[in-house]
Amino acid sequence: MEKKIIFFFILFTLVFCNTISYANDAPVVHIKDLLDNPTLYNNKSITLVAEVIGEALERGNFSWVNISDDTGAIGLWLTKKDSLIIKSFGSYKSKGDLVKITGIYNESCRQHDGDTDIHVSTILISAPGKTNLLSVSPNKIKIAAFMIFLCIINYFVFKKNT
């Protein structure tokens, strides 16, 4: 009998704890979802996972940071302290930190003259950014060498004729 009570207590605890943790999670959405259905998400808590791009633009104790996923890009308004955890910003030469943010989506933010933005309440680094190692394919090198060779021949042919 005692084993059954312990079993049901553990089962109840696991189910109850999972219910609590998921009840407070905001839905994970894509940026395209926000931009395609702005009134559905307006003034609601949402969660996004996206790459940080550009650079942080500091405004007093706050910062603007842009993020991008495969579906679009959007601006974040967060505290300067929160923006300091971002170490890598995406560009052509590098991949920015992958962040998971939760915040309030604003279709037309009154505080920011009607801009569409997200006021961040939490930000976590899901994966650090990295430098893109760009390499030139061997075929491009061969084609370039051949073109240089043709240019040199062309130069001597026309030099001889003039």
N, C-alpha and C positions, 0 to 999 in steps of 0.2 A: 504494500500500500504506500509506503514512504517513497519508493522509487517512482511510482506513478505521480505523486504530488510534485516531486522534484522535476520530473519530465515535463509535466504540464506548466510548471512555473517557468522553466527555461524556454519552452515553446511560446508561452504567452509573452515573455520578456522580449524574445527575438522578433515576434510579429509586431508587438506594440512599438518597439524602438524603430523598426523599419518604417512603420506607418508615420511616426512623428517626423523622421528625417526626410521622407519624401513629401510630406504634406506642406513643408515650407519651401521646397525647391520651386523656383520659377521655371516655366517651360523653356527648353533649349530651342532656339529658333535660328534661322539663317537671316542674313541681312536682307535678302530679296523678299522674304516673308514680311518683314517690317515695312519695306518700301512699297510692296504690292498691296498690303492690307493695313494701312496706317491706323485707321480708326479702330480696328480690332485690337491693336496692341497699345493704343494711345493711353498714356498715364498709368500703364501697368508694369509690373516687375517682370523682366525677361532675363534670360541667360543666353549669352553668345560665346562661341569659341571661334577666335579669329586671329590673324597675324597682325601685329603692330607694324604700321608703315609710316614713313616720313620722319617726323621728329616731334618732340613734345614742345608745345607752345605755352610758355608759362604766363599766367595772368594772376599776379598777386599770389595768394595761397592756393591757387588752382591751376590746372593745366588742361589744354586741349590735346587729345591724342587721337589719331585716326587709326581705324582697324579695317581690315579687308578679309573677306573669306572668298570662296569660289563664286559667290553670287553677287557681291557688291562691296561697297565701302560706306562707312559712317563715322561721324565724330563722337568722341567720348568727352565728357566733362567730369574730371575727377580731381581729388585733392593733389596738391603738389607732392605730398608725402607718398601717396599711392603711386604716382607716376614714376617715382624714383626707383621702384622695384624693376622697372623695365630697363633691361641692359642692351637690347639689340633692336634696332628699328629696321624694317625691311626697305630695300631699295633694289636697283637692278643687280648690284654686286653682292647683296646679302639677303638672307631670309630673317625676318624679324621674329621676336619672341612670340610664341603662340600663347595667347591669354584666354582665360575663361573669366568673363565678367558677368556680374549681375547688377542690374540697375533699372531705373525707370525710363522707359522709352517716351520721347516727346515728339509727336508729329509736327507740332509747331510750338517751340519752346518760347514762353513769354519772357523768360529771363535772358534769352539770347536772340531777341529780335525776330522770332519766328523760324529760326533754324531748326532742322530736324536733328535731334541728338539723343544721347543716352546719358543720364546722370548716374554715374557709377557708384554703387554702394560697396561692392567687393570686387577685387581683382586678384587673380591667381595666375602664376606662370605655369602653363601646362607643359611647355617644352621650350628650351632656350633656342635663340636664333643661331644662325651659322652663316659663314661666308660661303657664297657660291663659287666653286672652283670652275671657272669657265675655261674650256679647252677648245682648240681648233682641231677640227677633224682632219685626218691624214689626206683625205680626198681634196679638201680645200687647199692644203699646202701644195699638193701636186699640181692642181689647177693654177694656183698663183705662180708657181715656178715655171710652168709652161707658158703662161701669159708674159712673164718677164722675158723669157727666152724669145718669144715672138716679137716683143718690143725691141729687143737688142738687134735681132736680124733686120727688122723693119728700119731701124735707125741707120744701120750700115748700108742697106740697099738704097735708101733715099739720099744718104750722104754721098754715095758713089755717083748717083745720077745728077747731083747739083754741082 
